[in-house]
Amino acid sequence: MSLQSIKYQRGSLEILDQLLLPVVSKYLPVRGVEDGWKVINKMQVRGAPAIAIVGCLSLAVEIYPEEFSSKKSLRQEIEGKLNYLVSARPTAVNMKISADELITLANELTKDDAITVEEMKQRFLKATEAMLEKDIADNRAIGANGAKAILEHVAEATGVATAGPVRVLTHCNTGSLATAGYGTALGVVRNLSELGKLEHVYCTETRPYNQGARLTAYELVHEKLPATLVLDSMVAALLRVKNVAAVVVGADRVAANGDTANKIGTYQIAVVAKHHGVPFYVAAPLTSIDLEIPSGDHIIIEVRPDREMTHVGEHRIAAPGINCWNPAFDVTPASLITGIITEHGVFKPEALKVEITKLLEL
Ligand SMILES: CSC[C@H]1O[C@H](OP(=O)(O)O)[C@H](O)[C@@H]1O
């Protein structure tokens, strides 16, 4: 059984079909952009960073064997196909940010008379391929920064010099199955474990797609981490009786003021964490932070098919004819977020825009 969500070599891309996990581990070929759009839209691959990487690599495998008559035609192909891929799922910003960066690269190479059309294609392929290793490196940095921040917060809150092993709660799936590897919020959990500082991790089932029950639990059991699955409805009771030291979740789009769109259910977990005085952290690479939108009010929330709620596989679990509301995400206001964990450090929401702007100007 594999935890590798993406398998790529130049000219070939496969994704682990996450709709079949954890029962069946099956890889699907992605032969081009149309396949890429479909596997993202159907959530056969999901997770903000993985969406961007699979989307961009689907274009890489499509143009790899092609000959282009001019740099202009290659640039037009790159721009048109990347903008199409952005439409596969609207909430996560990673695909949009990656598309904009690669289109900027294509424009720069088009203008550079010293670059041939074949050299331009090779430079584009290398730029998309670099996303894989960069994502893993970013996630390892997020893991280390997040574990340090949580342990420091707990030490200060409990008046000890060094915090002992801690219990944490996470939501949805933010691990190797949502990224190129190691994960964001689950990367923080992995780093705590590597430090010998993970007493226990609780993961929510995360209805209706069940990313927690099917994917996060799968990753945690696979790595033999001390973990317990809880229902989404159990979070308040869990925080009241189980001495959870911190909550750490992922992000699909963080606005400039720190408001964060993440899997549906995140907002209510943040409210419950506030009530119980439990610090609430968001783990997000810079590729999930959208400084172009001022607040979470501007984030488009994807609404998915009713069937995801009314059925588990082919088995109907809801009364025929009932209306459904199935937003895939909600927005947690910055006021409920203790810190935003990035590969460059952990930032207070109110400091995010200034700090990220400084980083981007470097
Ligand atoms: C590092 S994954 C970020 C984010 O993506 C997941 O959503 P989905 O499974 O619908 O793609 C979830 O919101 C994770 O927190």
The ligand as an ORCA input file, in Angstrom:
! r2SCAN-3c Opt
* xyz 0 1
  C      -2.437     20.455      2.578
  S      -4.048     20.090      1.997
  C      -4.946     21.521      2.286
  C      -6.449     21.290      2.392
  O      -7.044     20.598      1.240
  C      -8.109     19.743      1.708
  O      -9.303     19.904      0.955
  P      -9.725     18.801     -0.185
  O      -9.533     17.437      0.442
  O     -11.169     19.132     -0.495
  O      -8.805     19.067     -1.347
  C      -8.340     20.195      3.133
  O      -9.107     21.394      3.187
  C      -6.899     20.451      3.557
  O      -6.789     21.084      4.776
*
